[in-house]
Amino acid sequence: MNVAVWIPLLLPLIAGPAARRLADALPPRAAAFLLAGSAVVLAGCSTAALALLAGAGALQLPPIAALGHLRLPLVGDEVTGPAACLAAAGLTVVCAALVRTARRHALLTAQARRTATRDGSAAGDLTVLQDPGPDAYALPGRPGRIVVTTGMLSVLDSDEREALLAHERAHLAGRHHLFLTAIALSAACHPGLRMLSAPLSYALERWADEAAAAAVGDRRLAARAIGRAALATGPRPRAAAALSATAGPVPRRVAALLTAAPVPPWRARAPRVIAAVLAACLALSAACALEAADDLHGSIEVAQGES
């Protein structure tokens, strides 16, 4: 197996910062798709590289080679025993992290839905909890729910409530929990992708902010509702897939709703360069993973032909 197999393991360290920079120059919806899509591609390629390395090492073991009627050593296979062992250990860690992350998301979401069903009163897609602590969030599922406490309803006027609920409905309509799940699973595959989690969360909140502003027809009202809700809400535990209007850098989001700062000339050109770098990293990562797989497949065919 050639050196191409190692490249997908390194490219997230370059592509991650590039994706973050490019997301800052894009509209929120496009930024969310860019960040989540890039993370999934990079995570998939890096995990495939680990699997190929571990698989190539396993094929060097006589018992496994005998099962495939392979003649050892495999022609063209340059994977060393220590490298294969490290890859196998890394793949084991990745698999365990994936299971742990998926299980945690499922358990916390199920627990939050049980709490909302048990303690809240439902009307349509809205569940009101009898809780003096201000809070509101979108809870995915079938059906999706918007959970709001009586404490939150008491601190907002009717127009602000409408804007806040429109924000949470935008989360459900856009299926934003899938973006969060994708980035969490990707980060479990490669630690270098954790840097995309906060930018994605911000992009999703800005996406919902803009949807809320469009729904109520007043950007200042949407900004005021989000700001007041954030000031009233304290730190509260939530399900990993729950999305709240009070999450992330609220002052930055409010400023984005209230102002439309002109793009500096240097930033107008910068996204093109960053986009080219990111596209090259994604394409190279996928191409190297495919090349490594093809190389291993060729070695196996030769070994089978000679046996």
Secondary structure in CASP SS format (residue, H / E / C, confidence):
PFRMAT SS
TARGET T0000
AUTHOR 0000-0000-0000
METHOD secondary structure of the structure
MODEL  1
M C 1.00
N C 1.00
V H 1.00
A H 1.00
V H 1.00
W H 1.00
I H 1.00
P H 1.00
L H 1.00
L H 1.00
L C 1.00
P H 1.00
L H 1.00
I H 1.00
A H 1.00
G H 1.00
P H 1.00
A H 1.00
A H 1.00
R H 1.00
R H 1.00
L H 1.00
A H 1.00
D H 1.00
A C 1.00
L C 1.00
P C 1.00
P H 1.00
R H 1.00
A H 1.00
A H 1.00
A H 1.00
F H 1.00
L H 1.00
L H 1.00
A H 1.00
G H 1.00
S H 1.00
A H 1.00
V H 1.00
V H 1.00
L H 1.00
A H 1.00
G H 1.00
C H 1.00
S H 1.00
T H 1.00
A H 1.00
A H 1.00
L H 1.00
A H 1.00
L H 1.00
L H 1.00
A H 1.00
G H 1.00
A H 1.00
G H 1.00
A H 1.00
L C 1.00
Q C 1.00
L C 1.00
P H 1.00
P H 1.00
I H 1.00
A H 1.00
A H 1.00
L H 1.00
G C 1.00
H C 1.00
L C 1.00
R C 1.00
L C 1.00
P C 1.00
L C 1.00
V C 1.00
G C 1.00
D C 1.00
E C 1.00
V C 1.00
T C 1.00
G H 1.00
P H 1.00
A H 1.00
A H 1.00
C H 1.00
L H 1.00
A H 1.00
A H 1.00
A H 1.00
G H 1.00
L H 1.00
T H 1.00
V H 1.00
V H 1.00
C H 1.00
A H 1.00
A H 1.00
L H 1.00
V H 1.00
R H 1.00
T H 1.00
A H 1.00
R H 1.00
R H 1.00
H H 1.00
A H 1.00
L H 1.00
L H 1.00
T H 1.00
A H 1.00
Q H 1.00
A H 1.00
R H 1.00
R H 1.00
T H 1.00
A H 1.00
T H 1.00
R H 1.00
D H 1.00
G E 1.00
S E 1.00
A E 1.00
A E 1.00
G C 1.00
D C 1.00
L E 1.00
T E 1.00
V E 1.00
L E 1.00
Q C 1.00
D C 1.00
P C 1.00
G C 1.00
P C 1.00
D C 1.00
A E 1.00
Y E 1.00
A E 1.00
L E 1.00
P C 1.00
G C 1.00
R C 1.00
P C 1.00
G C 1.00
R E 1.00
I E 1.00
V E 1.00
V E 1.00
T E 1.00
T H 1.00
G H 1.00
M H 1.00
L H 1.00
S H 1.00
V H 1.00
L C 1.00
D C 1.00
S H 1.00
D H 1.00
E H 1.00
R H 1.00
E H 1.00
A H 1.00
L H 1.00
L H 1.00
A H 1.00
H H 1.00
E H 1.00
R H 1.00
A H 1.00
H H 1.00
L H 1.00
A H 1.00
G C 1.00
R C 1.00
H H 1.00
H H 1.00
L H 1.00
F H 1.00
L H 1.00
T H 1.00
A H 1.00
I H 1.00
A H 1.00
L H 1.00
S H 1.00
A H 1.00
A H 1.00
C H 1.00
H C 1.00
P H 1.00
G H 1.00
L H 1.00
R H 1.00
M H 1.00
L H 1.00
S H 1.00
A H 1.00
P H 1.00
L H 1.00
S H 1.00
Y H 1.00
A H 1.00
L H 1.00
E H 1.00
R H 1.00
W H 1.00
A H 1.00
D H 1.00
E H 1.00
A H 1.00
A H 1.00
A H 1.00
A H 1.00
A H 1.00
V H 1.00
G C 1.00
D C 1.00
R H 1.00
R H 1.00
L H 1.00
A H 1.00
A H 1.00
R H 1.00
A H 1.00
I H 1.00
G H 1.00
R H 1.00
A H 1.00
A H 1.00
L H 1.00
A H 1.00
T C 1.00
G C 1.00
P C 1.00
R C 1.00
P C 1.00
R C 1.00
A C 1.00
A C 1.00
A C 1.00
A C 1.00
L E 1.00
S C 1.00
A C 1.00
T C 1.00
A C 1.00
G C 1.00
P C 1.00
V H 1.00
P H 1.00
R H 1.00
R H 1.00
V H 1.00
A H 1.00
A H 1.00
L H 1.00
L H 1.00
T C 1.00
A C 1.00
A C 1.00
P C 1.00
V C 1.00
P C 1.00
P H 1.00
W H 1.00
R H 1.00
A H 1.00
R H 1.00
A H 1.00
P H 1.00
R H 1.00
V H 1.00
I H 1.00
A H 1.00
A H 1.00
V H 1.00
L H 1.00
A H 1.00
A H 1.00
C H 1.00
L H 1.00
A H 1.00
L H 1.00
S H 1.00
A H 1.00
A H 1.00
C H 1.00
A H 1.00
L H 1.00
E H 1.00
A H 1.00
A H 1.00
D H 1.00
D H 1.00
L H 1.00
H H 1.00
G H 1.00
S H 1.00
I H 1.00
E H 1.00
V H 1.00
A H 1.00
Q H 1.00
G H 1.00
E H 1.00
S C 1.00
END
